[in-house]
């Protein structure tokens, strides 16, 4: 697929913070962080051959809702062409473009990774359509830019910021760390209910957010906490009895954060983040975890769930017996 044109880039800059309604269409700028699958429809706009890329999930839901199946082999070609024309009709009417239904249409095609593009969306009978235009006449985008507002100064699109997600924490003393190695199991105290998508994100400002990953993939901000220490203290009070009045240095407990992945948050969203916000982002999670102490990765492992209990089985451990003393000294100095 071709890269975004200069006219599209200018319009995307105008729509960085929010989208705009254009009649039956809604247009916004979006960065694809993965390579989503889709269908490419051939059209002609202003005598120019071009294409419409439609998200595969939207196309399948539309076919299943109107035809009862998303399998093209089970549907008559003319009937499938009529369903495609109906689904794309808001875009075709707004642009004056003509849809072509040749052999093999629509073709399967994936979006480029890290691709910033204008996304045109609309609804028909409750079904949502999201598409990206390729090879369209530049006059089409200039006309939209004039409607969006000639007084708006285009801004440079910035990539979203990746933040680590934590499922919980493991506790080990300095003495215990010296004997941990591959195969060791560490009990994890979760930050909520990981099975239901409840995690914690450490933001760039030093504050912490309790999040919930919804079924559709969106992330809901459940609560904002001043810092990670406050959150750990809060969870420690719930996890067990009160701490003793004094510790031997080697027995001083350390909390190892269990990092399970990352989420991307746009800078504009980060500045206005509030409890209850629903962020359209995508979490990249894995059962392969990292164990962090004071921000440093000191081990890696696998997260294992057994009922309501969680265990991290260590696969790599980067702390050697000679390092235990320095860990204790770092703790005293902080």
C-alpha positions as CSV (number, residue, x, y, z in Angstrom):
1,X,0.0,0.0,0.0
2,X,1.1,3.6,-0.6
3,X,2.1,5.9,2.1
4,X,0.0,8.8,3.3
5,X,0.0,11.8,1.0
6,X,0.9,15.3,2.0
7,X,-2.7,16.4,1.8
8,X,-3.8,13.6,4.1
9,X,-0.9,14.4,6.5
10,X,-2.1,18.0,6.8
11,X,-5.7,16.9,7.4
12,X,-4.5,14.3,9.9
13,X,-2.6,17.0,11.8
14,X,-5.8,19.0,12.0
15,X,-7.7,16.0,13.4
16,X,-5.0,14.8,15.9
17,X,-6.9,15.6,19.1
18,X,-10.5,14.9,17.9
19,X,-12.4,13.8,14.9
20,X,-15.1,15.6,12.9
21,X,-18.5,14.8,11.6
22,X,-18.9,15.2,7.8
23,X,-22.5,14.5,7.1
24,X,-23.0,10.8,7.5
25,X,-19.3,10.2,7.9
26,X,-17.0,10.7,10.9
27,X,-13.3,11.3,10.1
28,X,-10.4,11.1,12.5
29,X,-6.6,10.4,12.5
30,X,-5.4,7.1,13.8
31,X,-2.1,5.3,14.2
32,X,-2.3,1.5,13.6
33,X,0.0,-0.1,16.2
34,X,-0.3,-3.5,14.7
35,X,-1.0,-4.9,11.2
36,X,-4.8,-5.4,11.2
37,X,-6.4,-7.5,8.5
38,X,-9.0,-6.0,6.1
39,X,-10.6,-6.0,2.6
40,X,-9.6,-3.7,-0.3
41,X,-12.4,-2.6,-2.6
42,X,-11.6,-1.1,-6.0
43,X,-13.3,2.2,-6.7
44,X,-13.0,5.2,-9.1
45,X,-13.2,8.7,-7.7
46,X,-13.0,11.7,-10.0
47,X,-11.8,9.4,-12.9
48,X,-9.0,8.2,-10.6
49,X,-8.6,4.4,-9.8
50,X,-8.2,4.1,-6.1
51,X,-9.1,1.8,-3.2
52,X,-11.1,1.6,0.0
53,X,-9.6,-0.5,2.8
54,X,-12.3,-1.8,5.3
55,X,-11.4,-3.5,8.6
56,X,-11.9,-7.3,8.3
57,X,-13.9,-7.4,11.6
58,X,-16.4,-4.8,10.3
59,X,-16.8,-6.7,6.9
60,X,-17.4,-10.0,8.6
61,X,-20.0,-8.6,11.0
62,X,-21.8,-6.9,8.1
63,X,-21.9,-10.1,6.0
64,X,-23.0,-12.2,8.9
65,X,-25.7,-9.8,9.8
66,X,-27.1,-9.4,6.2
67,X,-26.2,-12.7,4.6
68,X,-26.1,-15.0,7.6
69,X,-22.5,-16.0,6.8
70,X,-19.1,-14.4,6.2
71,X,-18.0,-17.2,3.9
72,X,-17.8,-15.8,0.4
73,X,-17.9,-19.3,-1.1
74,X,-21.4,-19.8,0.2
75,X,-22.8,-16.5,-1.3
76,X,-23.7,-15.6,-4.8
77,X,-21.2,-13.1,-6.3
78,X,-23.9,-10.7,-7.4
79,X,-25.6,-10.8,-4.0
80,X,-22.2,-10.2,-2.3
81,X,-21.6,-7.2,-4.6
82,X,-24.9,-5.7,-3.6
83,X,-24.2,-6.1,0.1
84,X,-20.8,-4.4,-0.5
85,X,-22.4,-1.5,-2.4
86,X,-25.0,-1.1,0.4
87,X,-22.3,-1.1,3.1
88,X,-20.1,1.4,1.4
89,X,-23.0,3.6,0.2
90,X,-22.5,6.5,2.8
91,X,-18.9,6.9,1.6
92,X,-19.7,6.5,-2.1
93,X,-22.5,9.1,-1.9
94,X,-20.4,11.6,0.0
95,X,-17.5,11.3,-2.5
96,X,-19.3,10.6,-5.7
97,X,-17.0,7.5,-6.2
98,X,-18.0,4.4,-8.1
99,X,-17.5,0.8,-6.7
100,X,-16.2,-1.9,-9.0
101,X,-17.0,-5.5,-8.3
102,X,-14.5,-7.5,-10.3
103,X,-13.4,-11.1,-9.9
104,X,-11.8,-11.7,-6.5
105,X,-13.2,-8.5,-5.0
106,X,-12.8,-7.5,-2.3
107,X,-9.2,-8.6,-1.8
108,X,-7.7,-9.5,1.5
109,X,-5.1,-6.9,2.6
110,X,-3.4,-5.9,5.9
111,X,-2.7,-2.4,7.1
112,X,0.9,-1.3,7.5
113,X,2.3,-1.3,11.1
114,X,2.8,2.1,12.7
115,X,0.8,3.6,9.8
116,X,-0.8,7.0,10.5
117,X,-4.0,7.4,8.4
118,X,-7.3,9.1,8.1
119,X,-10.1,6.8,9.2
120,X,-13.6,7.4,7.8
121,X,-16.4,5.8,9.8
122,X,-20.1,5.5,9.5
123,X,-23.0,3.3,10.7
124,X,-25.8,1.4,8.9
125,X,-28.5,-0.3,11.0
126,X,-26.2,-0.5,14.0
127,X,-23.2,-1.9,12.1
128,X,-20.0,0.2,12.2
129,X,-17.7,0.6,9.2
130,X,-14.1,1.9,9.5
131,X,-12.1,2.4,6.3
132,X,-8.9,4.0,5.0
133,X,-8.7,5.5,1.5
134,X,-5.7,4.8,-0.8
135,X,-4.8,6.6,-4.0
136,X,-7.7,9.1,-3.8
137,X,-7.6,12.4,-5.5
138,X,-5.9,15.1,-3.5
139,X,-8.8,17.5,-4.2
140,X,-11.0,15.2,-2.0
141,X,-8.8,15.8,1.1
142,X,-8.4,19.5,0.3
143,X,-12.2,19.9,0.3
144,X,-12.4,18.1,3.7
145,X,-9.7,20.3,5.1
146,X,-11.7,23.4,4.1
147,X,-14.7,22.0,5.9
148,X,-12.8,21.1,9.0
149,X,-11.6,24.7,9.4
150,X,-9.1,26.8,7.5
151,X,-8.1,28.6,10.7
152,X,-6.8,25.5,12.5
153,X,-3.0,25.2,12.3
154,X,-1.9,21.6,11.5
155,X,0.1,20.0,14.3
156,X,2.8,17.3,14.0
157,X,1.5,13.9,14.8
158,X,3.4,12.3,17.7
159,X,3.4,8.6,18.4
160,X,1.7,7.4,21.6
161,X,3.8,6.7,24.7
162,X,4.1,3.1,25.8
163,X,3.6,2.4,29.6
164,X,4.3,-0.8,31.5
165,X,1.4,-2.8,32.9
166,X,1.7,-4.7,36.2
167,X,-0.4,-7.6,37.4
168,X,0.9,-7.6,40.9
169,X,4.0,-8.0,43.1
170,X,6.1,-10.7,44.6
171,X,7.9,-10.3,47.9
172,X,11.4,-11.7,48.7
173,X,14.0,-10.7,51.2
174,X,17.6,-9.8,50.3
175,X,18.7,-13.2,51.8
176,X,16.1,-15.0,49.7
177,X,17.1,-13.3,46.5
178,X,20.6,-14.8,46.8
179,X,19.1,-18.3,46.4
180,X,16.5,-17.6,43.7
181,X,17.2,-19.1,40.3
182,X,15.5,-20.6,37.2
183,X,12.6,-22.9,38.4
184,X,11.9,-21.0,41.6
185,X,8.3,-20.1,42.2
186,X,7.3,-16.8,43.7
187,X,3.8,-16.2,44.9
188,X,2.3,-13.0,43.3
189,X,-0.1,-10.7,45.2
190,X,-2.3,-9.3,42.4
191,X,-3.4,-5.7,41.9
192,X,-7.1,-6.7,41.8
193,X,-8.4,-9.4,39.5
194,X,-6.0,-10.1,36.5
195,X,-8.4,-12.6,35.0
196,X,-11.0,-9.8,34.5
197,X,-8.4,-7.4,33.0
198,X,-7.6,-5.4,36.2
199,X,-4.0,-4.2,36.1
200,X,-1.9,-1.2,37.2
201,X,-0.1,1.2,34.9
202,X,2.9,3.4,36.0
203,X,2.5,6.7,34.2
204,X,5.4,9.0,33.1
205,X,4.3,11.6,35.7
206,X,5.1,9.1,38.5
207,X,1.4,8.6,39.3
208,X,-0.2,5.2,39.0
209,X,-3.5,4.2,37.4
210,X,-5.7,1.2,38.1
211,X,-7.1,0.0,34.8
212,X,-9.5,-2.5,33.5
213,X,-9.3,-3.9,30.0
214,X,-12.8,-4.1,28.5
215,X,-14.1,-6.9,26.2
216,X,-13.7,-4.7,23.1
217,X,-10.1,-4.0,24.0
218,X,-10.6,-0.5,25.3
219,X,-9.0,0.5,28.6
220,X,-11.0,2.0,31.4
221,X,-9.3,4.1,34.1
222,X,-10.7,2.7,37.4
223,X,-8.6,4.9,39.8
224,X,-5.6,7.3,39.9
225,X,-3.1,6.9,42.7
226,X,-0.4,9.4,43.6
227,X,2.5,6.9,43.3
228,X,3.4,3.2,43.2
229,X,4.5,3.3,46.9
230,X,1.1,4.3,48.0
231,X,-0.5,1.6,45.9
232,X,1.9,-1.1,47.3
233,X,1.3,0.0,50.8
234,X,-2.5,-0.1,50.2
235,X,-2.3,-3.7,48.8
236,X,0.2,-4.8,51.5
237,X,-2.3,-3.8,54.2
238,X,-4.9,-6.1,52.5
239,X,-2.5,-8.9,51.8
240,X,-1.3,-9.8,55.3
241,X,-0.7,-8.9,58.9
242,X,1.1,-5.8,60.1
243,X,4.8,-5.6,59.6
244,X,7.2,-6.1,62.6
245,X,8.8,-3.1,64.3
246,X,12.3,-4.1,63.2
247,X,14.0,-6.2,60.6
248,X,17.4,-7.8,60.2
249,X,19.0,-6.3,57.1
250,X,19.1,-9.6,55.2
251,X,15.4,-10.2,56.0
252,X,14.2,-6.8,54.8
253,X,11.3,-7.6,52.4
254,X,11.5,-6.3,48.8
255,X,8.6,-6.0,46.5
256,X,9.2,-7.1,42.9
257,X,6.7,-5.7,40.4
258,X,5.4,-8.2,37.9
259,X,5.3,-6.6,34.4
260,X,3.0,-8.3,32.0
261,X,3.0,-6.0,29.0
262,X,2.4,-2.5,27.8
263,X,-0.3,-0.1,26.6
264,X,0.0,2.9,24.4
265,X,-1.5,6.3,25.5
266,X,-1.5,9.4,23.4
267,X,0.0,12.5,24.9
268,X,-3.2,14.5,24.5
269,X,-5.1,11.8,26.4
270,X,-2.4,11.6,29.1
271,X,-2.7,15.3,29.9
272,X,-6.4,15.1,30.6
273,X,-6.6,11.6,32.1
274,X,-9.4,11.1,34.7
275,X,-11.0,8.3,36.6
276,X,-13.7,6.7,34.5
277,X,-12.1,7.6,31.2
278,X,-12.4,5.0,28.5
279,X,-9.3,5.0,26.2
280,X,-9.3,3.5,22.7
281,X,-6.0,1.7,22.8
282,X,-4.6,-1.8,22.7
283,X,-2.8,-3.7,25.4
284,X,0.1,-5.9,24.5
285,X,0.0,-8.6,27.2
286,X,1.9,-11.8,27.6
287,X,2.2,-14.6,30.2
288,X,6.0,-14.1,29.9
289,X,6.7,-11.5,32.6
290,X,9.5,-9.3,33.9
291,X,10.3,-8.8,37.6
292,X,11.3,-5.3,38.4
293,X,13.0,-3.9,41.6
294,X,13.4,-0.1,41.8
295,X,12.7,0.1,38.1
296,X,15.4,-2.4,37.1
297,X,14.7,-5.8,35.6
298,X,16.2,-8.4,37.9
299,X,14.4,-11.5,36.5
300,X,12.1,-12.9,34.0
301,X,9.5,-15.6,34.4
302,X,6.1,-17.1,33.5
303,X,2.8,-16.1,35.2
304,X,0.9,-19.2,36.3
305,X,-2.7,-19.0,37.6
306,X,-4.3,-21.7,39.8
307,X,-7.8,-20.7,40.8
308,X,-7.5,-17.3,42.5
309,X,-3.8,-17.8,43.3
310,X,-1.0,-16.6,41.0
311,X,2.6,-17.8,40.8
312,X,5.6,-16.5,38.9
313,X,8.0,-19.3,37.8
314,X,11.4,-17.8,37.3
315,X,13.1,-18.6,34.0
316,X,16.0,-16.1,34.2
317,X,17.5,-14.5,37.3
318,X,20.0,-11.7,37.1
319,X,20.8,-11.3,40.8
320,X,23.9,-13.2,42.0
321,X,24.8,-13.8,45.6
322,X,27.5,-11.1,45.5
323,X,24.8,-8.6,44.5
324,X,22.6,-9.2,47.6
325,X,24.7,-6.8,49.7
326,X,24.4,-4.0,47.2
327,X,20.6,-4.5,47.1
328,X,20.4,-4.1,50.8
329,X,22.6,-1.0,50.7
330,X,20.4,0.5,48.0
331,X,17.4,-0.1,50.2
332,X,19.0,1.6,53.2
333,X,20.0,4.6,51.1
334,X,16.5,5.1,49.8
